[in-house]
Amino acid sequence: MKRLLLVPFLALLCTFQTYSQEFENGLSKNLQEWLDRDWPITDTLVFDFPNESALVLYFNKTEFTAEGLTEEFEPLLRKATDFPEFTTLYYRIGENFQPTSLKNVKYQIEKKYVPYVDSLEMTFPVGLDFTGGDFTPVVGFRAHLNWRNFSLGGSISNTIYFPDRVENNVKVNSNWFANAEFVWEFGNTDKQRRNTFGVGYLINENKSQLFNGTTMQAYYNRKLSKHISIQVGVIATENFKTFYPTVGVRFW
């Protein structure tokens, strides 16, 4: 793999000269005319690479500054070791349209030119759900194979139910689910994937005191921070005749 040492070169143009090159993130004719009319190009920022390539950013000085864009792009471009040789790429930056937004331009550059190593991630999530009128602690194991913007994997989770006491004896009833999960975060250079959708099947060997018959669950999990997330879902039990809504919190 090639490793390129990025050498940034700043070119700030006070007057815009007519350009004929096509932008990598071009808009439709009507949107481009709108953008050029209300937010015309006033400045240009150029990053030169040692492999005789360059990245050229066109922007309006009322939206961005050269210094601010340099801070945004320099760390990203230092990792862009797959940037093609002897090539100049042109991007238009304007926050009013999704293809030209700063977030999307950075995402496109990262997706195309920053190498990504697939990885296997294993965690042991714990949490607490409110299931059909009862609070149920949840523990489990999760394994995901991570690609750039999404992950595929599975988990084993135990929904723990405490039946009513009989003669002051506390009993614990475990309800084990085998789950398939899809995790995603599209259009974001942040590696933190915040969205998870999963479906699971109850695999208890012993009789459950909370669920009966064929039982499955579906859920959506949304990360709030690196180690905390909220989860909502539904559990279908009694051969899909009874449905329990669930809501809860997860750690890790």
C-alpha positions as CSV (number, residue, x, y, z in Angstrom):
1,M,0.0,0.0,0.0
2,K,1.3,3.4,-0.9
3,R,1.9,5.9,1.8
4,L,1.8,9.6,0.8
5,L,3.0,12.4,2.9
6,L,0.5,15.2,2.4
7,V,1.9,18.6,1.7
8,P,-1.0,21.2,1.8
9,F,-0.8,24.2,-0.4
10,L,-3.3,27.1,0.3
11,A,-4.4,29.2,-2.6
12,L,-6.9,31.9,-1.6
13,L,-8.4,33.7,-4.6
14,C,-10.1,37.0,-4.0
15,T,-11.7,37.0,-7.5
16,F,-13.1,33.9,-9.1
17,Q,-12.0,33.1,-12.6
18,T,-14.2,31.1,-15.0
19,Y,-13.9,27.4,-14.5
20,S,-14.6,24.7,-17.0
21,Q,-13.7,21.5,-15.1
22,E,-16.6,19.3,-13.8
23,F,-17.1,18.9,-10.1
24,E,-17.0,15.4,-8.6
25,N,-20.2,16.3,-6.7
26,G,-22.0,18.2,-9.4
27,L,-25.6,19.3,-9.1
28,S,-28.4,19.3,-11.6
29,K,-28.5,22.3,-13.9
30,N,-31.3,24.1,-11.9
31,L,-29.7,23.5,-8.5
32,Q,-26.3,24.5,-9.8
33,E,-27.7,27.8,-11.1
34,W,-29.4,28.4,-7.8
35,L,-26.2,27.8,-5.9
36,D,-24.1,30.0,-8.2
37,R,-26.6,32.8,-8.0
38,D,-27.1,32.9,-4.2
39,W,-23.8,31.5,-3.0
40,P,-21.3,32.2,-5.9
41,I,-17.8,30.9,-5.7
42,T,-15.5,33.5,-4.2
43,D,-12.5,31.4,-3.0
44,T,-10.5,28.3,-3.8
45,L,-8.5,26.0,-1.6
46,V,-6.0,23.7,-3.1
47,F,-4.3,20.7,-1.5
48,D,-1.2,19.5,-3.4
49,F,0.0,15.9,-3.0
50,P,3.6,14.7,-3.6
51,N,2.3,12.3,-6.3
52,E,1.5,15.3,-8.5
53,S,-2.2,15.2,-7.6
54,A,-4.4,17.8,-6.1
55,L,-7.7,18.4,-4.4
56,V,-9.4,21.7,-5.3
57,L,-12.2,23.0,-3.2
58,Y,-14.5,25.9,-4.4
59,F,-16.5,27.7,-1.8
60,N,-18.2,31.0,-0.8
61,K,-16.4,33.0,1.8
62,T,-19.7,33.9,3.6
63,E,-20.1,30.1,4.4
64,F,-16.5,29.0,5.0
65,T,-13.0,30.2,5.5
66,A,-9.9,28.8,4.1
67,E,-8.4,28.2,7.6
68,G,-11.6,26.4,8.7
69,L,-11.6,24.1,5.7
70,T,-7.9,23.4,6.1
71,E,-8.5,22.2,9.7
72,E,-11.4,20.0,8.4
73,F,-9.6,18.4,5.5
74,E,-5.9,18.1,6.5
75,P,-6.4,15.3,9.0
76,L,-8.6,13.4,6.5
77,L,-6.3,13.9,3.6
78,R,-3.2,12.7,5.5
79,K,-5.0,9.3,5.7
80,A,-6.1,9.4,2.0
81,T,-3.3,7.1,0.8
82,D,-5.4,5.8,-2.1
83,F,-5.7,9.2,-3.8
84,P,-4.9,8.6,-7.5
85,E,-1.6,9.8,-9.0
86,F,-1.4,12.7,-11.6
87,T,-5.0,13.6,-11.0
88,T,-6.8,16.8,-10.0
89,L,-10.2,16.5,-8.4
90,Y,-12.6,19.4,-8.0
91,Y,-15.3,19.7,-5.4
92,R,-17.9,22.4,-4.8
93,I,-18.7,23.1,-1.1
94,G,-22.1,24.7,-0.2
95,E,-24.2,23.8,2.8
96,N,-27.5,24.3,1.1
97,F,-27.5,21.1,-0.9
98,Q,-26.7,17.6,0.3
99,P,-24.1,16.7,-2.4
100,T,-22.1,19.8,-1.8
101,S,-22.3,19.9,2.0
102,L,-19.1,19.7,4.0
103,K,-20.2,16.6,5.7
104,N,-20.9,14.8,2.4
105,V,-17.7,15.9,0.7
106,K,-15.6,14.6,3.5
107,Y,-17.6,11.4,3.5
108,Q,-17.1,10.9,-0.2
109,I,-13.3,11.5,0.0
110,E,-13.0,9.1,2.9
111,K,-15.0,6.4,1.2
112,K,-13.0,6.5,-2.0
113,Y,-9.5,7.3,-0.8
114,V,-9.0,6.3,2.8
115,P,-8.2,2.6,3.3
116,Y,-10.4,0.8,5.7
117,V,-9.6,-2.5,7.5
118,D,-12.5,-4.8,8.1
119,S,-12.7,-5.9,11.8
120,L,-14.4,-8.3,14.1
121,E,-16.0,-6.7,17.2
122,M,-17.2,-8.6,20.3
123,T,-19.0,-7.0,23.3
124,F,-21.0,-8.1,26.3
125,P,-24.0,-5.7,26.5
126,V,-26.1,-5.5,29.7
127,G,-29.3,-3.5,30.2
128,L,-32.8,-3.2,31.6
129,D,-36.1,-3.5,29.7
130,F,-39.7,-2.8,30.5
131,T,-41.4,-5.8,29.0
132,G,-45.2,-6.2,29.1
133,G,-45.5,-4.5,32.5
134,D,-42.4,-6.0,34.1
135,F,-38.8,-4.8,34.4
136,T,-36.5,-7.4,32.9
137,P,-32.7,-7.2,33.2
138,V,-30.9,-8.2,30.0
139,V,-27.4,-9.7,29.6
140,G,-25.7,-11.1,26.5
141,F,-22.9,-11.5,24.1
142,R,-22.6,-9.9,20.6
143,A,-20.2,-10.4,17.7
144,H,-20.2,-8.2,14.6
145,L,-18.1,-8.2,11.4
146,N,-17.5,-4.5,10.6
147,W,-17.2,-2.9,7.2
148,R,-16.9,0.8,6.5
149,N,-20.5,1.9,6.9
150,F,-22.3,-1.2,8.3
151,S,-21.9,-4.3,10.3
152,L,-23.5,-7.8,10.2
153,G,-23.5,-10.2,13.1
154,G,-25.5,-11.8,15.8
155,S,-26.0,-11.9,19.5
156,I,-27.2,-14.1,22.3
157,S,-29.3,-12.2,24.9
158,N,-31.0,-13.3,28.1
159,T,-34.2,-11.6,29.2
160,I,-34.3,-12.3,32.9
161,Y,-37.8,-12.5,34.5
162,F,-38.4,-12.7,38.3
163,P,-41.8,-14.5,38.9
164,D,-43.9,-13.6,41.9
165,R,-42.4,-15.0,45.1
166,V,-43.8,-18.2,46.5
167,E,-43.3,-18.6,50.2
168,N,-40.6,-15.8,50.0
169,N,-38.5,-17.8,47.6
170,V,-37.0,-15.7,44.8
171,K,-36.8,-17.5,41.4
172,V,-35.1,-16.5,38.3
173,N,-36.4,-17.4,34.9
174,S,-34.0,-17.0,31.9
175,N,-35.3,-16.4,28.4
176,W,-32.5,-16.8,25.8
177,F,-32.9,-15.3,22.4
178,A,-30.6,-15.9,19.4
179,N,-30.5,-12.7,17.3
180,A,-29.4,-11.6,13.9
181,E,-28.4,-7.9,13.7
182,F,-27.6,-5.3,11.1
183,V,-25.8,-2.1,12.2
184,W,-25.3,1.0,10.0
185,E,-24.3,4.6,9.9
186,F,-24.4,5.8,6.3
187,G,-23.1,9.2,5.0
188,N,-21.0,9.9,8.1
189,T,-17.2,9.9,8.5
190,D,-17.7,9.1,12.2
191,K,-16.9,5.4,12.6
192,Q,-19.4,5.2,15.5
193,R,-22.3,3.2,14.1
194,R,-25.4,4.4,15.9
195,N,-28.3,2.3,14.4
196,T,-29.0,-1.4,15.0
197,F,-32.0,-3.5,13.8
198,G,-32.3,-7.0,15.0
199,V,-34.6,-10.0,15.0
200,G,-34.4,-12.9,17.4
201,Y,-35.9,-16.3,18.2
202,L,-36.5,-17.7,21.7
203,I,-34.3,-20.8,22.1
204,N,-35.0,-21.8,25.7
205,E,-34.5,-25.4,26.7
206,N,-36.5,-24.9,29.9
207,K,-40.1,-23.6,29.9
208,S,-40.3,-19.8,30.0
209,Q,-42.6,-18.3,32.6
210,L,-42.8,-15.1,30.7
211,F,-43.4,-16.4,27.1
212,N,-45.3,-19.3,25.7
213,G,-45.1,-21.2,22.4
214,T,-43.2,-19.8,19.4
215,T,-41.7,-16.5,20.4
216,M,-39.8,-14.0,18.3
217,Q,-38.6,-10.4,18.9
218,A,-37.7,-7.4,16.7
219,Y,-36.0,-4.3,17.9
220,Y,-34.2,-1.0,17.0
221,N,-31.3,0.2,19.0
222,R,-29.9,3.8,18.9
223,K,-26.6,4.7,20.4
224,L,-26.6,7.9,22.5
225,S,-22.9,7.7,23.3
226,K,-20.0,5.2,23.0
227,H,-21.3,3.0,25.8
228,I,-25.0,3.9,26.2
229,S,-28.0,3.2,23.9
230,I,-31.8,3.0,24.0
231,Q,-33.7,0.2,22.6
232,V,-37.3,-0.2,21.5
233,G,-39.0,-3.3,20.1
234,V,-41.8,-5.8,20.2
235,I,-41.9,-9.5,21.3
236,A,-44.5,-11.8,19.7
237,T,-45.3,-14.8,21.8
238,E,-48.0,-17.6,22.1
239,N,-47.5,-18.4,18.4
240,F,-47.7,-14.8,17.4
241,K,-51.1,-14.2,19.2
242,T,-49.7,-11.9,21.9
243,F,-47.4,-9.0,21.5
244,Y,-45.4,-7.2,24.2
245,P,-43.9,-3.8,23.5
246,T,-40.4,-3.3,25.0
247,V,-38.3,-0.3,25.8
248,G,-35.0,-0.2,27.6
249,V,-31.4,0.9,28.0
250,R,-28.2,-0.8,27.0
251,F,-24.6,-0.4,28.2
252,W,-21.8,-1.5,25.9
